[in-house]
């Protein structure tokens, strides 16, 4: 009986040890599974622009990040269609209008105040559901060999004059251009905006797929003026300091708007802490300096200076506009189609 009891006790100890090992193994498996979670970003920012920074964030934060790249408008529409089924954790848009659109459909979460408060109130959602990461000024770029400074238009309305017939380029399918048109709708009204779009068409405006081809066309003298964001020509000048393109800023009209590239945290995320960690990372000096020095955008966190090659945000004269009012992308697309621009 004593021997039997010893064997039984030994067997139970083995079973307990085995059970303990199994429990530890399962626990480690669950931990490993949790670590292996993928944070999914829908990015309207071009891979060439933010890809290196995202790769650095992966390493510095120890996160497994997957990015779906596409046009900002295209991804905003995808998020609206996917709704609560979307795999997206974070939406990184190239303009405030798209961020406002997904917020309006109640697909976003409020960002913690300690993150929001790092950025000036005019560059974030009043409800705290999106946050600007970098600033982007609209500009009329011009070929310095073809246009003298005293010939430059005083406003976007001058672009419809006969002297600019066939000499101006725009990109109506581009998200930033569409936000510019939305801003014009907010500032000037539907009819006046439609009038301007039709007048531009009648004046032979040249169509390009996005900003970079516009700046390329300016450089080779194909057009004289181009409606773009401020930072594109800086990239060309990095390779060719004599690239013959310069910025011209209008005052107080939609052509002088300062927009943001920013982020929204999606309700579909199950990794809220990781998303917050990534947003915090994008606001840190390492990231803000990346935008200033690598992509030539405006840092939005105080204390970080813009590139010395461009004028400061304080020197610009943008219109007074609440960026949250740029969310009505659908109406803008309708107006562009009505004008024959799409």
C-alpha positions, -999 to +999 in steps of 0.1 A: +000+000+000+028+024+009+045+016-025+013+022-043+008+056-025+044+066-035+038+057-072+004+075-071+020+107-056+048+106-081+023+103-109+002+132-097+034+153-094+043+144-130+007+153-141+008+186-122+042+194-136+029+186-171-002+207-166+019+235-153+042+233-183+011+233-206-003+264-189+030+282-192+032+272-228-003+284-235+004+317-217+036+322-237+017+314-269-009+340-260+017+366-252+035+358-284+002+361-303-005+395-287+030+407-296+024+395-332-007+417-337-005+439-368-013+476-366-029+485-399-025+520-413-046+533-442-022+560-456-031+586-482+005+598-478+028+585-505+051+556-495+082+576-507+072+604-483+065+585-451+078+550-457+112+556-441+096+572-410+072+543-406+100+518-409+119+537-382+088+537-360+085+499-363+119+495-349+118+522-323+084+511-310+087+474-315+054+473-335+044+452-364+030+478-388+013+472-421+004+500-444-022+502-471-012+530-494-036+548-517-052+581-526-066+599-496-100+603-511-100+566-522-091+554-487-116+577-471-143+562-493-130+527-485-133+534-447-168+547-451-178+516-471-161+492-447-175+508-416-172+486-385-157+458-406-126+478-415-092+463-405-078+499-402-064+510-368-052+544-380-060+567-410-031+589-421-046+614-446-030+641-466-057+666-458-082+676-431-112+671-453-109+634-455-103+631-417-134+652-411-154+629-434-146+598-415-152+616-382-187+627-393-196+591-399-186+584-363-159+560-373-132+576-352-121+577-315-112+607-295-074+612-293-061+618-257-057+654-247-020+651-239-015+644-277-040+669-290-026+697-269+008+695-286-006+710-317-022+744-322-060+743-320-065+754-357-047+723-368-068+697-351-104+686-347-124+707-322-140+674-311-105+658-307-111+631-333-082+640-357-048+656-353-025+674-377+010+660-379+025+683-405+015+715-423+011+720-460+006+754-476-011+759-510+010+779-534+011+790-570+044+778-583+059+795-614+087+791-639+111+819-631+124+820-667+089+826-681+072+847-655+085+879-638+075+887-602+056+918-612+035+896-636+023+872-609-014+870-601-026+887-570-053+860-564-065+827-578-093+847-595-067+863-618-058+828-632-090+830-654-077+860-673-067+857-710-030+862-702-029+828-685-047+809-712-032+774-715-004+783-691-018+770-658-017+734-644-039+717-618-046+682-605-084+678-599-082+642-588-056+650-561-069+651-525-051+684-517-066+701-547-101+688-537-096+703-502-086+736-518-119+735-538-138+726-506-122+756-489-132+778-518-168+765-514-167+774-477-152+809-483-170+819-515-200+797-518-211+770-543-220+792-573-188+814-572-167+783-569-184+766-598-180+798-618-142+798-611-139+761-621-157+766-653-137+797-661-105+778-655-116+751-679-126+776-705-092+792-701-074+760-711-061+749-678-039+718-682-047+686-662-021+665-644-026+634-622-009+649-591+014+676-579+048+662-589+040+661-627+028+697-624+062+708-610+080+687-636+059+705-663+068+739-648+105+730-648+105+722-685+084+752-695+053+733-705+032+756-683+040+789-665+020+785-633+009+755-612-015+750-583+003+728-559+015+723-523+046+742-513+070+713-507+072+696-541+096+720-558+120+717-529+126+681-537+136+690-573+159+717-560+176+692-538+189+675-569+191+706-590+197+739-572+191+757-605+157+742-610+137+772-624+106+771-602+097+793-572+067+798-549+042+826-551+017+830-522-016+847-525-032+864-495-064+854-477-080+834-505-084+796-508-051+796-528-033+806-496-048+779-474-027+760-449-039+724-447-026+695-427-016+659-432-030+642-401-042+611-384-074+597-370-077+567-347-104+543-360-131+528-339-123+494-354-089+493-336-083+467-309-048+482-303-057+516-289-025+519-268-003+510-298-021+535-320-016+562-293+021+553-290+024+557-328+007+591-328+029+602-299+059+591-320+048+612-350+047+642-327+082+637-313+112+658-325+126+629-344+095+628-366+087+665-367+123+671-379+119+644-405+089+663-420+109+696-418+141+683-434+131+654-455+097+662-469+099+700-465+066+702-447+058+725-417+063+709-383+032+715-361+047+710-327+061+742-312+099+744-309+106+726-341+117+749-370+107+745-406+133+742-433+154+773-437+146+771-475+110+782-470+091+811-453+077+804-418+041+797-411+038+831-394+047+849-426+019+833-446-015+850-450-040+821-451-078+827-450-095+822-417-111+788-421-120+760-398-104+729-413-132+708-399-155+724-424-136+708-452-152+674-446-179+677-473-159+659-500-189+645-517-203+679-526-169+690-539-166+659-562-201+667-575-191+703-582-159+692-600-179+668-621-205+695-628-177+718-640-163+691-662-130+689-642-135+652-634 
